[in-house]
Amino acid sequence: MSRKSKFPVRTSVRQLSRDTQMAMRAEAIELIERLMKEEPRTAPELSQLTKVGKNTLNGYLRHLQRALRKIRPTSQTRNRAVVWELGIDPSLPTPDEALDQLFAVRRGTRPAVQIGMQRDPLVAALFGPANQEHKEAA
């Protein structure tokens, strides 16, 4: 007895080529932007209107927010879902600030030195006698 599924067979996104995936993302992002121009919307509303899965849509929203800087979350919620609107998110660093963080000077670290303490006999038995740096510090 054969049972027909009421859902159509869908190919996995991973089976598609990279170019096809990027084209699908571009189409979805364009549609999301058009819908957001009408009014702010939640992720479930956008998922239903664009026929894109929830997880994929959340990835698109993060891409729009962080990489493209076109949308931002509002403080409003609908049915416990965050409402998204068009605009730059002020909580994200600007591209210049993000670049500055890449080249920020970081403090170097030095190995720890015990000052004024004798080396524990068990440590000496396990790891050997202290090297010259440790003897001078003690």
Secondary structure as UniProt FT lines:
FT   HELIX           13..15
FT   HELIX           18..38
FT   STRAND          41..42
FT   HELIX           43..50
FT   HELIX           54..62
FT   HELIX           63..67
FT   STRAND          71..78
FT   TURN            79..80
FT   STRAND          81..86
FT   TURN            90..91
FT   HELIX           95..102
FT   HELIX           121..127
FT   HELIX           132..137
//
